[in-house]
Amino acid sequence: MSRPGVIHAGSPETSARIRATLDILVERGERGATTAEIQARTGSMAPGTDVAELRVYLRRRGQAVRCDYQGKSANGAKIYRYFLVSCIPPAVNAGELFRMRSTGVDPQSVEFE
């Protein structure tokens, strides 16, 4: 039985669908990929859900997926564009982050093991 509020997420290692979603975001880089582009590449009927699962996987690795609203299509569907971005690893606690910032260290420039 799963715990309330805990998402059961696939990973690129166990899901071809999640792997394909990660691949297109890596490939597209700064251009990102829209929901429709992800769907066309992966064949998924729920690319937003795939991105949510990918976020869980990436969070543990110091990365994230940013989502930008792009407007509406001709038929009124909302268009979102997703980008793969780096973030501060979860192992960094608030005190360490504060110390880095107060001493002028950019947390994004620090390499973690």
HELIX and SHEET records of a PDB file:
HELIX    1   1 ALA A   16  ARG A   28  1                                  13    
HELIX    2   2 GLY A   29  ARG A   31  5                                   3    
HELIX    3   3 THR A   35  THR A   42  1                                   8    
HELIX    4   4 PRO A   47  ARG A   59  1                                  13    
HELIX    5   5 ALA A   94  SER A  102  1                                   9    
HELIX    6   6 PRO A  107  SER A  109  5                                   3    
SHEET    1   A 3 ALA A  33  THR A  34  0                                        
SHEET    2   A 3 LYS A  78  SER A  86 -1                                        
SHEET    3   A 3 GLN A  63  LYS A  72 -1                                        
END                                                                             
